[in-house]
Amino acid sequence: MKILLVNPNTSRHMTYMIEKSARQAASKDVEVIVKNPESGPEAIESFMDEATSTINIIREVIRPSLGKIDAVVIACFDDPGMYALREILDIPVLGIGESSILMALALGWKYSILAVSEKAIPLMENMVFRYGLEKRLASIESMKLSVVDVDRMSEEEVLKPLVEAGERARSRGAEVLILGCAGLAGYDEKLSKKLDMPVIDPVKAGVKLAETILAMRLNISKVGLFSKLVHSEW
């Protein structure tokens, strides 16, 4: 079983952190291949970043890997390119954003997403509404940083605003917290201990859901939304 885990940005440090978290979650019989494109944005923090990164990951990462992998997981909380890849590929394609929200629904009634930046709040609200999962959303809390900041800060520097965001979410009714950025991979256990509540690492959620879908021999439905009708070359 081979899962291609794609970091859509060009940060090698973030790719390393994503890989570290994924390998902790993956079963022994699962091979996780972690890659990022060589060109594109250093971080995904806007619709333009998403559009640019989607083309790059398709051409630089996905296309060369076809025939060698059993599933794809997009390791960015906004799930860039997920719908497009579900249209053109014949293997399961998951995004860590959708995967982690689905997991949160099984652990508590209300969930909150801990975002890195202020800009991420409306982006994530848009994503949650697109997935139809807004009724059980307690809040989206920002650390008031940028993804680039998090990528360059020490663990202690990241943890302080992350705990503060988690405390705000809890006060607003959250029962489960989701780390709303692949760059926050690995902070789940520390934050859970400090706040005494479930915290989901989205990278781990994406890998485990991909494993489960493959183990059950399921695939993305090609009836309706993800049916193949693609006119562009990819």
VOPAGU-2260 file (C-alpha; in pm, 1 decimal, decimal comma):
REM VOPAGU-2260
SITE   aa  ch    i         X         Y         Z
SITE  MET   A    0       0,0       0,0       0,0
SITE  LYS   A    1     162,0     327,6    -115,6
SITE  ILE   A    2      27,5     670,7     -25,4
SITE  LEU   A    3     162,6     983,9    -193,6
SITE  LEU   A    4     150,1    1269,2      57,9
SITE  VAL   A    5     187,3    1602,3    -121,1
SITE  ASN   A    6     296,5    1924,5      43,5
SITE  PRO   A    7     168,4    2179,8    -213,0
SITE  ASN   A    8     415,6    2451,0    -113,2
SITE  THR   A    9     791,2    2462,4    -169,8
SITE  SER   A   10     903,5    2465,5     194,3
SITE  ARG   A   11    1135,9    2169,5     248,4
SITE  HIS   A   12    1127,6    2220,7     625,5
SITE  MET   A   13     749,1    2193,6     626,2
SITE  THR   A   14     773,1    1883,6     406,9
SITE  TYR   A   15    1007,7    1732,8     665,5
SITE  MET   A   16     764,0    1808,3     950,6
SITE  ILE   A   17     473,5    1666,3     749,0
SITE  GLU   A   18     669,6    1349,6     675,9
SITE  LYS   A   19     764,1    1308,4    1042,3
SITE  SER   A   20     401,1    1330,5    1151,2
SITE  ALA   A   21     279,2    1101,5     872,3
SITE  ARG   A   22     527,0     827,1     956,8
SITE  GLN   A   23     412,5     832,0    1319,5
SITE  ALA   A   24      55,5     768,7    1204,0
SITE  ALA   A   25     108,3     522,1     918,8
SITE  SER   A   26      74,1     148,0     972,8
SITE  LYS   A   27     381,6     -70,2     925,6
SITE  ASP   A   28     261,4    -210,3     594,7
SITE  VAL   A   29     197,6     136,2     447,8
SITE  GLU   A   30     464,3     321,5     251,2
SITE  VAL   A   31     421,4     698,3     268,2
SITE  ILE   A   32     598,2     891,9      -7,6
SITE  VAL   A   33     622,7    1263,4      78,5
SITE  LYS   A   34     695,8    1520,6    -192,4
SITE  ASN   A   35     662,2    1891,2    -267,7
SITE  PRO   A   36     686,1    2079,6    -598,7
SITE  GLU   A   37    1006,1    2266,1    -682,0
SITE  SER   A   38     820,8    2575,5    -804,5
SITE  GLY   A   39     531,1    2774,2    -662,8
SITE  PRO   A   40     440,9    2957,9    -341,5
SITE  GLU   A   41     634,7    2909,4     -17,2
SITE  ALA   A   42     303,3    2891,2     167,3
SITE  ILE   A   43     -62,7    2846,5      70,1
SITE  GLU   A   44    -252,4    3140,2     219,7
SITE  SER   A   45    -482,5    3266,6     -57,3
SITE  PHE   A   46    -696,0    3153,9    -350,4
SITE  MET   A   47    -415,9    3256,8    -586,3
SITE  ASP   A   48    -168,4    3042,6    -391,5
SITE  GLU   A   49    -409,3    2750,2    -420,0
SITE  ALA   A   50    -453,2    2791,8    -796,1
SITE  THR   A   51     -79,2    2819,0    -859,5
SITE  SER   A   52       9,9    2525,4    -638,5
SITE  THR   A   53    -256,9    2302,0    -795,5
SITE  ILE   A   54     -98,4    2323,8   -1141,2
SITE  ASN   A   55     248,7    2267,6    -997,4
SITE  ILE   A   56     160,7    1960,3    -793,9
SITE  ILE   A   57     -25,3    1803,3   -1087,2
SITE  ARG   A   58     261,9    1853,5   -1329,6
SITE  GLU   A   59     562,3    1812,6   -1098,7
SITE  VAL   A   60     442,7    1560,6    -839,8
SITE  ILE   A   61     127,3    1373,5    -940,1
SITE  ARG   A   62     192,4    1299,8   -1306,3
SITE  PRO   A   63     540,5    1145,3   -1251,0
SITE  SER   A   64     397,6     924,9    -973,0
SITE  LEU   A   65     107,3     769,0   -1161,3
SITE  GLY   A   66     112,2     390,9   -1165,2
SITE  LYS   A   67     336,9     380,4    -858,9
SITE  ILE   A   68      89,5     486,6    -588,9
SITE  ASP   A   69    -244,6     370,3    -447,9
SITE  ALA   A   70    -377,3     698,8    -304,3
SITE  VAL   A   71    -300,7    1070,3    -282,7
SITE  VAL   A   72    -329,2    1290,5      26,3
SITE  ILE   A   73    -301,0    1669,5     -13,9
SITE  ALA   A   74    -113,7    1799,2     292,0
SITE  CYS   A   75    -254,3    2151,4     305,8
SITE  PHE   A   76    -558,2    2237,4     515,1
SITE  ASP   A   77    -731,6    2421,6     229,1
SITE  ASP   A   78    -721,4    2096,3      25,1
SITE  PRO   A   79    -594,5    2270,8    -292,0
SITE  GLY   A   80    -650,7    2072,8    -610,4
SITE  MET   A   81    -844,0    1795,6    -434,3
SITE  TYR   A   82   -1157,3    1823,0    -649,6
SITE  ALA   A   83    -955,9    1847,8    -973,0
SITE  LEU   A   84    -749,9    1542,8    -880,4
SITE  ARG   A   85   -1063,3    1345,6    -794,1
SITE  GLU   A   86   -1186,0    1416,7   -1146,6
SITE  ILE   A   87    -873,4    1307,5   -1331,5
SITE  LEU   A   88    -735,2    1023,7   -1117,6
SITE  ASP   A   89    -866,5     671,3   -1073,6
SITE  ILE   A   90    -735,5     630,9    -717,4
SITE  PRO   A   91    -855,3     778,9    -386,4
SITE  VAL   A   92    -766,1    1145,4    -334,0
SITE  LEU   A   93    -805,5    1304,0       9,6
SITE  GLY   A   94    -735,5    1641,8     162,7
SITE  ILE   A   95    -620,8    1680,3     520,6
SITE  GLY   A   96    -876,6    1954,5     584,7
SITE  GLU   A   97   -1181,3    1747,7     495,7
SITE  SER   A   98   -1032,5    1435,0     655,9
SITE  SER   A   99    -970,4    1602,6     990,7
SITE  ILE   A  100   -1317,6    1757,8    1007,4
SITE  LEU   A  101   -1478,5    1421,4     935,3
SITE  MET   A  102   -1271,5    1268,1    1215,3
SITE  ALA   A  103   -1366,8    1547,8    1455,5
SITE  LEU   A  104   -1736,0    1474,8    1402,3
SITE  ALA   A  105   -1683,6    1128,7    1553,3
SITE  LEU   A  106   -1516,2    1266,3    1866,3
SITE  GLY   A  107   -1746,8    1543,8    1982,1
SITE  TRP   A  108   -2051,7    1749,8    1892,5
SITE  LYS   A  109   -1879,3    2082,8    1822,1
SITE  TYR   A  110   -1535,6    2132,6    1667,7
SITE  SER   A  111   -1310,5    2434,1    1620,8
SITE  ILE   A  112   -1028,5    2491,1    1373,9
SITE  LEU   A  113    -711,7    2660,7    1492,4
SITE  ALA   A  114    -588,0    2867,6    1200,3
SITE  VAL   A  115    -250,6    3034,6    1166,3
SITE  SER   A  116    -352,2    3367,8    1007,3
SITE  GLU   A  117    -647,9    3606,3    1010,0
SITE  LYS   A  118    -684,3    3562,0     632,6
SITE  ALA   A  119    -730,7    3188,0     688,9
SITE  ILE   A  120   -1054,9    3240,4     882,5
SITE  PRO   A  121   -1279,0    3335,9     586,2
SITE  LEU   A  122   -1095,2    3085,9     364,6
SITE  MET   A  123   -1172,7    2805,9     609,5
SITE  GLU   A  124   -1530,4    2925,1     660,7
SITE  ASN   A  125   -1572,2    2903,1     285,1
SITE  MET   A  126   -1425,8    2551,3     283,3
SITE  VAL   A  127   -1643,8    2427,8     571,2
SITE  PHE   A  128   -1959,7    2558,9     400,6
SITE  ARG   A  129   -1851,5    2399,9      70,6
SITE  TYR   A  130   -1826,6    2064,5     247,1
SITE  GLY   A  131   -2163,8    2113,4     420,0
SITE  LEU   A  132   -2010,4    2072,7     767,5
SITE  GLU   A  133   -2084,6    2415,4     913,9
SITE  LYS   A  134   -2363,6    2321,0    1157,0
SITE  ARG   A  135   -2125,2    2165,2    1407,2
SITE  LEU   A  136   -1849,7    2425,9    1372,1
SITE  ALA   A  137   -1801,2    2612,7    1700,5
SITE  SER   A  138   -1543,8    2861,9    1572,5
SITE  ILE   A  139   -1229,2    2925,8    1375,6
SITE  GLU   A  140    -957,0    3082,2    1588,4
SITE  SER   A  141    -647,9    3257,1    1452,5
SITE  MET   A  142    -296,3    3251,7    1596,6
SITE  LYS   A  143    -248,4    3588,7    1419,4
SITE  LEU   A  144      69,5    3476,2    1246,5
SITE  SER   A  145     156,4    3358,1     895,6
SITE  VAL   A  146     244,0    3010,2     772,6
SITE  VAL   A  147     594,6    3135,3     694,7
SITE  ASP   A  148     624,0    3259,7    1055,4
SITE  VAL   A  149     527,0    2918,4    1194,5
SITE  ASP   A  150     771,8    2745,6     962,6
SITE  ARG   A  151    1057,5    2956,0    1105,7
SITE  MET   A  152     962,3    2980,8    1474,2
SITE  SER   A  153    1071,9    2754,8    1757,0
SITE  GLU   A  154     833,1    2502,5    1910,4
SITE  GLU   A  155     790,2    2714,0    2222,7
SITE  GLU   A  156     714,2    3025,6    2015,6
SITE  VAL   A  157     445,6    2841,0    1819,4
SITE  LEU   A  158     288,0    2665,8    2116,1
SITE  LYS   A  159     203,8    2984,0    2312,5
SITE  PRO   A  160     -38,1    3141,8    2056,4
SITE  LEU   A  161    -165,1    2793,2    1969,0
SITE  VAL   A  162    -268,3    2731,3    2331,2
SITE  GLU   A  163    -431,7    3075,0    2346,4
SITE  ALA   A  164    -631,0    3001,5    2030,1
SITE  GLY   A  165    -733,4    2664,1    2173,7
SITE  GLU   A  166    -851,9    2823,7    2497,0
SITE  ARG   A  167   -1066,8    3071,7    2301,6
SITE  ALA   A  168   -1216,5    2784,7    2100,8
SITE  ARG   A  169   -1298,8    2590,0    2414,9
SITE  SER   A  170   -1470,8    2895,0    2566,9
SITE  ARG   A  171   -1688,3    2912,9    2253,7
SITE  GLY   A  172   -1814,5    2558,3    2287,7
SITE  ALA   A  173   -1557,0    2349,8    2103,9
SITE  GLU   A  174   -1526,0    1989,3    2223,1
SITE  VAL   A  175   -1265,4    1887,9    1963,6
SITE  LEU   A  176    -983,9    2098,0    1817,5
SITE  ILE   A  177    -830,2    2067,4    1471,3
SITE  LEU   A  178    -486,4    2201,9    1384,3
SITE  GLY   A  179    -572,4    2409,3    1077,2
SITE  CYS   A  180    -239,1    2393,7     897,6
SITE  ALA   A  181       0,3    2120,5     785,9
SITE  GLY   A  182     275,3    2337,9     934,5
SITE  LEU   A  183     128,1    2263,0    1279,1
SITE  ALA   A  184     176,3    1888,0    1233,5
SITE  GLY   A  185     314,3    1729,2    1548,6
SITE  TYR   A  186     161,0    1973,6    1798,9
SITE  ASP   A  187    -149,6    1762,9    1862,3
SITE  GLU   A  188     -34,3    1569,8    2168,7
SITE  LYS   A  189     123,9    1869,8    2343,0
SITE  LEU   A  190    -184,7    2084,4    2291,1
SITE  SER   A  191    -418,4    1803,7    2396,9
SITE  LYS   A  192    -232,4    1764,8    2726,8
SITE  LYS   A  193    -238,6    2137,5    2798,1
SITE  LEU   A  194    -611,6    2177,0    2724,4
SITE  ASP   A  195    -732,2    1829,5    2826,9
SITE  MET   A  196    -937,9    1774,5    2510,4
SITE  PRO   A  197    -899,7    1590,1    2176,9
SITE  VAL   A  198    -674,1    1762,3    1922,9
SITE  ILE   A  199    -650,2    1634,1    1566,1
SITE  ASP   A  200    -332,5    1653,1    1359,8
SITE  PRO   A  201    -471,6    1688,7    1003,6
SITE  VAL   A  202    -175,0    1512,6     842,7
SITE  LYS   A  203    -229,4    1205,2    1059,3
SITE  ALA   A  204    -604,6    1219,1     988,2
SITE  GLY   A  205    -546,6    1227,0     612,3
SITE  VAL   A  206    -305,1     934,3     618,2
SITE  LYS   A  207    -527,2     717,4     839,8
SITE  LEU   A  208    -840,6     787,4     635,5
SITE  ALA   A  209    -652,7     700,3     315,4
SITE  GLU   A  210    -537,7     375,7     477,1
SITE  THR   A  211    -893,7     288,1     575,9
SITE  ILE   A  212   -1037,8     358,2     230,9
SITE  LEU   A  213    -768,5     143,9      68,4
SITE  ALA   A  214    -813,6    -137,8     321,0
SITE  MET   A  215   -1187,8    -140,1     248,4
SITE  ARG   A  216   -1117,1    -143,2    -128,0
SITE  LEU   A  217   -1319,2     171,6    -185,1
SITE  ASN   A  218   -1262,0     455,1    -429,4
SITE  ILE   A  219   -1390,6     801,4    -519,4
SITE  SER   A  220   -1731,1     788,9    -688,4
SITE  LYS   A  221   -1727,2     879,5   -1057,1
SITE  VAL   A  222   -2103,9     929,0   -1058,9
SITE  GLY   A  223   -2193,1    1297,7   -1055,0
SITE  LEU   A  224   -1951,0    1562,1    -927,2
SITE  PHE   A  225   -1625,4    1375,9    -995,4
SITE  SER   A  226   -1726,4    1214,4   -1325,4
SITE  LYS   A  227   -1462,8    1257,0   -1596,4
SITE  LEU   A  228   -1534,7    1540,7   -1838,6
SITE  VAL   A  229   -1201,7    1720,8   -1870,4
SITE  HIS   A  230   -1117,1    1931,9   -2175,8
SITE  SER   A  231    -784,1    2072,7   -2060,5
SITE  GLU   A  232    -447,5    1898,9   -2092,0
SITE  TRP   A  233    -289,7    1805,3   -1763,3
